[in-house]
Amino acid sequence: MLRSFLFVPGDSERKLAAASEVEADALILDLEDAVAQPRKPLAREAVAGYLRDRSAASQQSLWVRINALNTEQCLRDLTAVIPAQPVGVVLPKASSPQQVIQLGKQLDELERTAGHPAGQIGIIPIVTETAEAVFRLGDYVRDMPRLRGLTWGAEDLSVVIGASGSRDAAGALLPVFQQVQCMVLLAAAAAGVQAIETIYAHFDDLEGLRKASIGGRQQGFTGMLAIHPRQVPVINAAFLPTAEEIDRARRVVEAFANANGAGTIRLDGKMLDQPHLAQAQRLLELNRT
């Protein structure tokens, strides 16, 4: 399971080189918002070169954020980087699951042309950067083979709806963004893919990031987007179970194993049943990944 996804501007050779030394589980090589329009051709060339040089040896999962679907920039992005075999594509401003399907068809053709195995490149859409996209979250389903996760964009959504920001003075999401956050989490669970938390924009506020990361994991998110290398260690730590949680989960699993097939058990003064066992097993699996 990937915990930290670090955005890296695709037009900065210095930042691309430095990102290789960051302990992010995944890098998102950015061709969209982090790159000014005149520099996009340069960014495509740099990202494609980076992928060719590092894809085989990298311990990081290498993704590319392309420009929005149905734009000339998007087609140029895909043509440039797919032959270099990124692990996947991050699709911004996804208005509906239909766009994921459409992108998948484009990837089918590009993989075929490049001689790559079919269906290897995954897709993570950013699913809330337009207001209408929020109402399509329930349409993401399990039979979308390229879908690897769902993530969301609080900052873009705040612009679209006219909000002055997405968080209050204490760093907590405002109510409308809390609602969207919950919807993304449920949509990812329904689709059977990883739920990835949105960015924490105040990259100097590491304590605020820590609280947001821990809160995201407690709700069910399994990873988080990062916009600065210093955020990565905080996110990585937050999305691992604590020692107390691991000990508790082991005791739950052991108690069920010793219960002679009973469906319910008593532990620490509480009655536990099969959902508690599944939760404990999932936590221990997360600790191993």
N, C-alpha and C positions, 0 to 999 in steps of 0.2 A: 504494500500500500504506500502510495506516495504522500508524504506529509507536507513538504514545502515546494512551492512552485515559484521560482524567482524570474520576474520579467527582466530581460536584458535588451537594451536598445540595439537593433540590428545594424545600425550604421556606426557603431563605436567599436573599433578593433580593440581598444584598451579595455573596455568593459567586457567584451566577449572573452578576451584572454583571462581577465581577472575572475570571471564567473566560474571558470573551470576549477578554481581553487576554493570556491565556496562550497560548503557542505549541504547544498540544496539537493533534495531528491530529484528535482526536475528543473530544467531551465526552459523558459518560454522566450525564444528568440523573436523579438518583436519587430514586425514590419508595419504595424498599424499606428497607434496613437503616439508612440515614443519616437517616431521618425517623421520629420517634416517632409512635405510633398516633394521638394526638389531632390531630396536625398534618398528617396525610395529605391531607385535603380541601384545605387551604391549599396544600400542595405541588403537588397536581394542577393547581390554578388557576394557580399561578405558572409551572409548567413549560409548560403549554399556552400561556400568554401569551408566555413567552420564545420558544417555537417559532414562534408566529405573527409575532412581531416580527423574528426573526433568521433564520429558515430560508432565505429567499431570498438574503439578503446575506452570510450567514456563510461564512467560509473554512474553518470547522471542520465536521466531520461530526457531526451532532447525533443522539444516541441517547437512549433512555429506559430505565432499568431499572425494570421493573414489579415488582409483588409476585408471589409464587408462583402458578402456574397453579391453577385450580380453587378460588380463594378469591374472596370477594366483593370484596376490595380489587383484585384483578387486573382484574376486569371493569370496575370503576369507573375504574381507571387507563387502560385501553384506550379506554373511551368518552370520557374527557376529552382524551387526547392525540393519538389517531390522526387526528381531523379537522385538527389542526395540522401534520400531515405530518412527523414525525421521519424521519430516514434509516432508522432501524431501532429494534428493541426488543431489549434485553438480558433474557433469561429466566433468573431465578435458580432454583437448586434443581431444575434439569431432571433428572428421574429417568430419562428415556429419549428416544430420537428421536421416539417417538410423541407426546410433549408438544410438540415442535416442530411436528409435523404438525397437532396439535389447535390450537395457537396460530395457525398459518397459516390455518386455516379461519375462525377468528374475525377475523383481519385481512382475509380475503377479503370478509366481510360488511361490516365497518366501512369498508373502502375503497370498496365499492360504495355504501354509504349516504352517504358523504361526497363521492362523485363524483370520487374520485381514481383514477389509473391502476391497473389490477389488478397485484398482485405487486410493487409498487414498494418497499414497506417490508420491510427485511431482518430477520433474526433472528440474534443471537449468544447461544447458550445457555451458561450456566455449568454445566459438565457433571460436576463431582465433589463437589458440596456434600452429597451423601449417599453412604454407602458402597455401596449397591446400584447407584447410577448408574455407578460405575467399571466394573462388569461389563457395561455396555451400550455402552461406547465404540466397540466394533467395528461397531455397528449404524448409525452415522451414514454415509450413503452419498451418492453424487454426484447422485442424482435428487431432491434436496430443494431446490427452486428458491429458497426464501427464505433458506436457510442461507448466511451470509456468513463465519462463522468459528466457532471453538471456543475457549473459555477455561475456566479452572478456578479453584477456590477452596481454597487450602491452609488458610486460617484456619478456615472452616466445617468442612472435613473433619477438622481436628484435634479440634474439639469433638465431632463425631459419633463418632469412634473412641476418644475418651478420652485423646488425647495432650496433654501439657503445652505443646506448641508444635510448629511445623513446621520450625524451623531450629535449628542448633546455635549455639554461642557465637560462631563465626566467620561466621555468616550463611548457611552452606550448608544446603540442604534435607536433612532426615533421610532415611534410606533408603526408608521407605515412601512418602514424598512424592516422592522422586526417581523411584520406580517409576511413580507416578500421572502425574507430569510427562511421562515418556517415553510413556506410553499416550495421553495427550492429544495429544501431538505426532504420533504415528503415526495416531491417529484423524483428525486434521485433514488429514493428507496423503492418507489413504485417501478422505476425503470431497471432497478438492480445494478446501479452503477455508483461510483464514488461521488460523494457530496463534498464539494470543495468550497470553503468559505471565501468571501470577498476580501479585498485588501483592507488593511488598516493604514490610512493615508498619512497619519502623523508619524513618520518613520523615526523621529527622535524620541517619541514617547514609548519606550520599550515596556514600561509597566502597564500602560494602557493596552499595548499589543498583547502582553502576556494574559491579561484578563480576558480580552476578546478571544484569544486563541483557546484558552481553557474553557470559556463559555461555549465556544463553537463545538469543541470535542464533547462536552457534557451533553449537548443537544443531539449529537449524532454525526456531525461533520468529521471527516477523516483526514482532511488536509486543508491548506490555506494558501492563498496567493500572497506573494511578497513583492515589494517594489524596491527594496534596498537590501544589500547583503547582510547588514547588521540585524535585520529582522529574522533571518533564517534560523540561527541557533534558538531563538525564543520560540519560534513556531515548532521546530523539531522536538524540543523538550515538551512543549505543551501537548503535542499530539501523541505522546507516549503515555501509557498507563503509569500511575504512580506505584511505588513499591507496595503500599497498602492495598491498592486495587488489585494488584497481581496476587498478593497473598490471599485476599478474600476470594478471588475467582478460583484459585487452586483449591481452596477449602470447599467451595461449592461443588466443584467437579468431583473431588474426592468423596464428598458426602453422598452424592448421588451414586457414585460407583460402588459405595459400600451399603447401599440401601436395598439390595436384593430386588431390584426392578421396581421399587416403589415410585409412583409418579409425583409424590409430594414428600418433602422432608422438613424437619425443623432444624434451624441453625441460628445460633445467636439470638434466640427468642423470637425468630420470624419463621413463618411458613413459606417455603419456596416450592415452586412447581417448574414445569418444563421450560417456560419462557426465561426463568431465572438461570437455568442451566445453559440455555442457548446463549444468553447474554454473557455468562462467564466464559464459555468456550470462545465466543467471538473476541472478547478482550484478550484472552491468552493468545489467540491467533494473531491479533494485532501486535502484541508484544514481540512475536517471533519474526514479523516482517520488517 
